[in-house]
């Protein structure tokens, strides 16, 4: 009963928190300044106080721009985790527009929605290029769908086509990012518990979010891996394979307790995460 009461209170707090922050974010967006920092603050507080999510970040975002971050996709929770410290935009499938609550937040955050119909490919590519031109990191989930959290699915090379062209004369830097859900209340999740936080298949969004609120107390480990350019790999398909391999190594390292990235300080982190960015128990 206590878990139900706690989850209900935190859900109501999330609604209130969102209603308070949306006007603040909208004003900053119209003014053209500070909106990304506000977005990070919003997601960081949501993670810490609403979802009881602990985020461990290893590595740094590279300074090169334009920058495309490519990550494995486990759940909508990935967006909250990455959004808490990456001041950038997400690339999402067009269907996200219609998600209750999240669709509105995604539009406010200037998410680039990809329409996979052949007739809309050119327009989607142009929208991605425009987002990169703004100088903000663009976050892409090239698996095209989410997994059960225990493995990395194949990366779709077609989603890397933006890296084939320069943006304002500069090549696109691609930084692989691995996401792993590793602990439940400080205890290693294990293969069977991890899908509790993964959102995949035909799972209902509202039901899944309620279960996450009931459970809470989980750790997400994010590794910012070595960047690469298309020129270094040769072509788009080789770039996709390289990034997929790097992300798989990063995720497997985090799940096994042997991360591939050495802990370093990060610019933005949650209060529970030590300044060194090292793995918390």
C-alpha positions in Angstrom: 0.0 0.0 0.0 2.8 2.4 0.8 4.4 1.8 -2.6 1.0 2.7 -4.3 0.7 5.9 -2.2 4.3 6.9 -2.9 3.9 6.3 -6.7 0.6 8.3 -6.7 2.2 11.2 -4.9 5.2 11.3 -7.2 3.0 11.0 -10.3 1.0 14.1 -9.1 4.2 15.9 -8.4 5.4 15.1 -11.9 2.2 16.6 -13.4 2.6 19.7 -11.2 6.3 20.0 -11.9 5.6 19.8 -15.7 2.9 22.4 -15.5 5.2 24.8 -13.6 8.2 24.3 -15.9 6.4 24.3 -19.3 5.7 28.1 -19.3 9.3 28.8 -18.1 10.7 26.7 -20.9 8.4 28.2 -23.5 9.4 31.8 -22.6 13.1 30.8 -22.8 12.5 29.1 -26.1 10.8 32.2 -27.5 13.7 34.3 -26.2 16.2 32.0 -27.8 18.4 31.6 -24.7 18.7 29.3 -21.7 16.1 26.8 -22.9 18.5 23.9 -23.1 19.8 24.4 -19.6 16.2 24.6 -18.4 15.4 21.4 -20.2 18.4 19.6 -18.5 17.3 20.9 -15.1 13.7 19.7 -15.8 14.8 16.2 -16.7 17.4 16.0 -13.9 14.8 16.8 -11.2 12.3 14.4 -12.8 14.9 11.6 -12.7 16.0 12.3 -9.2 12.8 13.1 -7.3 10.1 11.6 -9.4 11.5 8.4 -10.8 14.3 7.8 -8.2 16.7 7.3 -11.1 20.4 7.5 -10.5 22.5 8.4 -13.5 26.2 7.5 -13.8 28.0 9.2 -16.7 31.4 8.2 -17.9 33.3 10.2 -20.5 32.6 13.6 -22.1 30.7 14.9 -25.0 33.3 16.0 -27.6 33.4 19.7 -28.4 33.3 19.2 -32.2 30.2 20.5 -34.0 28.1 19.5 -35.8 27.7 16.5 -33.5 25.5 13.4 -33.9 25.2 11.2 -30.8 24.1 7.6 -31.6 22.8 5.5 -28.7 21.2 2.1 -28.1 17.5 2.4 -27.1 16.0 0.6 -24.2 13.1 2.8 -23.0 11.5 6.3 -23.0 13.6 6.5 -19.8 16.6 6.9 -22.0 15.4 10.3 -23.0 15.1 11.4 -19.4 18.6 10.1 -18.6 20.3 11.7 -21.6 18.2 14.8 -21.5 19.4 15.4 -17.9 22.9 16.4 -19.1 23.0 16.7 -22.9 21.9 20.1 -24.1 20.7 19.0 -27.5 17.8 17.7 -29.5 16.4 14.2 -30.0 15.5 12.5 -33.3 12.3 10.4 -32.9 9.9 8.6 -35.0 6.8 10.6 -36.1 4.5 8.4 -33.9 6.0 10.0 -30.7 4.1 13.2 -31.5 0.9 11.4 -30.4 2.2 10.0 -27.2 0.1 11.2 -24.2 2.2 13.9 -22.3 5.5 12.9 -23.8 4.4 14.1 -27.3 3.8 17.6 -26.1 7.1 17.6 -24.2 8.9 16.3 -27.3 7.5 19.1 -29.5 8.4 21.7 -27.0 12.0 20.4 -26.9 12.2 20.8 -30.7 12.5 17.1 -31.3 13.2 16.2 -34.9 10.4 13.8 -35.9 11.3 11.3 -38.7 8.6 10.2 -41.1 9.8 6.9 -42.5 7.6 7.1 -45.6 9.7 7.2 -48.8 8.1 10.5 -49.8 9.2 12.2 -46.6 12.8 11.1 -46.5 14.3 14.2 -48.0 12.3 16.5 -45.7 13.4 14.5 -42.6 17.1 14.7 -43.7 16.7 18.5 -44.2 15.3 18.8 -40.7 18.2 16.9 -39.2 20.7 19.1 -41.0 18.9 22.2 -39.8 19.1 20.9 -36.2 22.9 20.2 -36.5 23.4 23.6 -38.0 22.1 25.2 -34.8 25.3 23.8 -33.1 23.5 21.6 -30.6 24.2 17.9 -30.2 21.6 15.7 -32.0 20.7 12.4 -30.3 19.7 9.5 -32.5 18.6 5.9 -31.7 19.7 4.1 -34.8 18.2 0.7 -33.8 14.9 2.1 -34.9 13.1 0.5 -31.9 13.8 -0.3 -28.3 15.2 -3.5 -26.9 14.8 -5.5 -23.6 17.8 -3.9 -22.1 20.0 -7.0 -22.3 21.3 -6.5 -25.9 22.0 -4.0 -28.6 20.0 -4.5 -31.8 21.4 -3.9 -35.3 21.9 -0.2 -36.3 20.1 0.9 -39.4 22.7 2.4 -41.7 20.0 4.5 -43.5 19.7 6.6 -40.3 23.3 7.7 -40.7 22.8 9.4 -44.1 23.0 12.8 -42.5 26.7 12.1 -41.8 27.3 11.8 -45.6 27.1 15.5 -46.1 29.0 18.4 -44.5 27.0 21.0 -42.5 28.1 24.5 -43.2 31.4 23.1 -44.6 32.1 20.9 -41.5 32.0 17.1 -41.4 29.5 15.6 -38.9 31.3 14.1 -35.9 29.5 10.9 -34.7 29.9 10.0 -31.0 28.6 6.5 -29.9 26.8 6.4 -26.6 25.9 3.3 -24.6 23.0 3.1 -22.2 22.7 0.3 -19.6 20.2 -0.3 -16.8 22.4 -1.9 -14.2 21.0 -1.7 -10.6 17.8 -1.9 -8.7 18.0 -0.2 -5.3 21.8 -0.7 -5.5 21.7 -4.4 -6.3 22.7 -5.7 -9.8 19.6 -6.2 -11.8 20.5 -9.3 -13.6 19.1 -10.6 -16.9 15.5 -11.2 -15.6 14.9 -7.9 -13.8 16.3 -5.6 -16.5 13.2 -5.8 -18.8 11.2 -4.3 -15.9 12.6 -0.9 -17.0 12.8 -1.6 -20.7 9.9 -0.5 -22.8 9.6 -2.5 -26.0 7.2 -4.6 -28.1 3.6 -3.8 -27.5 3.9 -2.6 -23.9 1.4 0.1 -22.9 3.1 3.3 -22.0 0.9 4.4 -19.1 1.0 0.9 -17.5 4.8 0.7 -17.8 5.3 4.2 -16.3 3.1 3.2 -13.4 5.2 0.1 -12.8 8.4 2.2 -12.9 7.0 4.6 -10.3 6.0 1.6 -8.1 9.5 0.1 -8.3 11.8 3.1 -8.6 15.4 3.1 -7.2 17.2 2.1 -10.4 20.6 3.0 -11.9 21.4 3.9 -15.5 25.0 4.0 -16.7 25.9 6.0 -19.7 29.2 5.8 -21.5 30.3 8.6 -23.9 32.5 6.7 -26.3 35.3 7.6 -28.8 34.0 9.8 -31.7 34.4 9.0 -35.4 33.6 10.5 -38.8 32.3 8.9 -41.9 35.6 9.6 -43.6 37.4 7.5 -41.0 35.1 4.5 -41.6 34.8 4.8 -45.4 31.0 4.8 -46.0 27.7 5.0 -44.2 27.3 1.2 -43.7 30.8 0.9 -42.2 30.0 3.8 -39.9 26.9 2.2 -38.7 28.7 -1.1 -38.0 31.5 0.7 -36.1 29.1 2.6 -33.9 27.0 -0.5 -33.2 30.1 -2.4 -32.2 31.3 0.4 -29.9 27.9 0.8 -28.3 27.7 -3.0 -27.7 31.1 -3.1 -26.0 30.1 -0.1 -23.9 26.8 -1.7 -22.8 28.3 -5.1 -22.2 31.1 -3.5 -20.1 28.6 -1.6 -17.9 26.3 -4.7 -17.5 29.3 -6.8 -16.4 30.7 -4.2 -14.1 33.8 -3.6 -16.2 33.1 -0.3 -18.0 35.2 0.5 -21.1 35.4 4.2 -20.4 37.5 5.5 -17.5 35.6 7.7 -15.0 36.2 11.4 -15.5 34.4 14.5 -14.2 31.2 15.5 -16.2 29.7 19.0 -16.7 26.3 18.1 -15.3 25.4 15.3 -13.0 22.9 14.3 -10.4 23.5 15.0 -6.7 23.9 11.3 -5.9 26.6 10.8 -8.5 30.1 11.5 -7.2 32.0 14.3 -8.9 34.4 11.8 -10.4 31.5 10.2 -12.3 32.5 6.8 -11.0 30.1 3.9 -10.7 28.0 4.1 -7.6 27.0 1.1 -5.5 
